[in-house]
Amino acid sequence: MTASPVPPLTEPRSPSELRLAERTTSTGLRVVAVRRPAVPLVELRLRIPFLSAEPGHPARADLLSDSILTGTADRDRAALAAAVQALGAGLDVGLDADRLQVSGNVLATELPELLGLISTVLDGAAYPDREVDTERSRLVERLTIARSRPGVVAAEALSSRMWGHHPYAVDLPQPEEVQQTAAAELREAHRRFVRPDGCVLVVVGDVDPERVLDQVEQSLGSWAGAGPAVDVPPLPTPVPRPLLVINRPGSVQSSLRMGRPALPRCDERYPALQLANMIFGGYFSSRWTENLREDKGYTYGPHSRLDHHSLGSVLSFDVEVATDVTAPAVLETYYELGRIATLPVTDREVEDVRQYAIGTLALSTATQAGLASTLASLAGVGLGAEWLVEHPRRLKEVTVADVSSAAADFFRPAALTSVVVGDAESITERLAGLVPVETQA
């Protein structure tokens, strides 16, 4: 039986303008409300700036994030969880290098009640000593487990090698720092940092945007105050150095991590860099995947990506390979980097990834949760909802020459900072035959 031909891709639809309303409250909280009536739900994301260069801040930040929902002045952990459950809602808190984020979802009719519960947490999280003790033990256990994984060790080493003593170099706090963090320190950190000035609240759902602004003003009006003036240095420029091999005796596989500074989303060349990254390693049909997975069988899947933070963006690469093919995999990786940096990409490659990039952006913002998370992320780097309309247009305008130029500037192997975690005795000599190498026990 003859297979039917696959129909060609159609022209991507142009994104529609969002129906939204925006207001900055008298306390400095910026609120963005968007109507998305697909289902009678609401998703909210409250982004609180949380970057600090203070000693011990990573331990306090992680423990605060884990403990903030363990009780308030008038509800213990169980009562707070029961109140959220009674609304049929979800409430969670997450953390990264830049921000503390409160995420929630609830039926649209119950939004004022959920906002009221969030207000009690923002105003009066209690950090009970016993609950903090429990969360401290859990966090220490998670950190210990995480640092037993070679990929985590490689990622931490790469951050340290790129950023030195900058706060961005610390992906995870040290367990001993967490052990020394008391509940009183969390209460003080909450008092100082969990303040509305400079925060962004995104609400997406089956709502009237203007009415939501009034509801937020009414529910969160008592949450007041400005956070501390944070003196965080700009990101340093990484200096290219030899490939660092971190010894993991007896390891059956090696973890390769590479990185370099990249362009932010607001840069006019960013769409070209995004497409260049996808051609190299940013999706399943990329060159790097075709080489290392499909052709050589060295790995299940290498991946390159662009990460965006408040102080800068990063182009990063990661792959896990068996110990005996570490050097060949590095050689092929450098070959693919050199090829995309020196030879033009093809028309077909650009068209394929252009369609994919536009389509995945549309898919990622098709749900209320996806749209809320994307808008909160954009807000963290000073961009608004208009970016969702403008970016697909910019992607359509990118030429093959634009993508080749971005690849030449950002994929040169010599400009990357690189780390391998593996059995040094088995891999170092062969790696040293390819590139300059430093070792770390």
Secondary structure, DSSP 8 states (H G I E B T S, - for coil): -------------------EEEEE-TTS-EEEEEE-TTSSEEEEEEEEE----STTHHHHHHHHHHHTTSBBSS-BHHHHHHHHHHTT-EEEEEE-SSEEEEEEEEEGGGHHHHHHHHHHHHHHB---HHHHHHHHHHHHHHHHHHTTSHHHHHHHHHHHHHHTTSGGG-SS--HHHHHT--HHHHHHHHHHH--STT-EEEEEESS-HHHHHHHHHHHSTT--------------------EEEEE-TT-SEEEEEEEEEE--TTSTTHHHHHHHHIIIIISTTSHHHIIIIIIS---S--EEEEEEETTEEEEEEEEEEEGGGHHHHHHHHHHHHHHHHHS---HHHHHHHHHHHHHHHHHHTSSHHHHHHHHHHHHHTT--THHHHHHHHHHHH--HHHHHHHHHHH--GGG-EEEEEE-HHHHHHHHHTTS-EEEE-
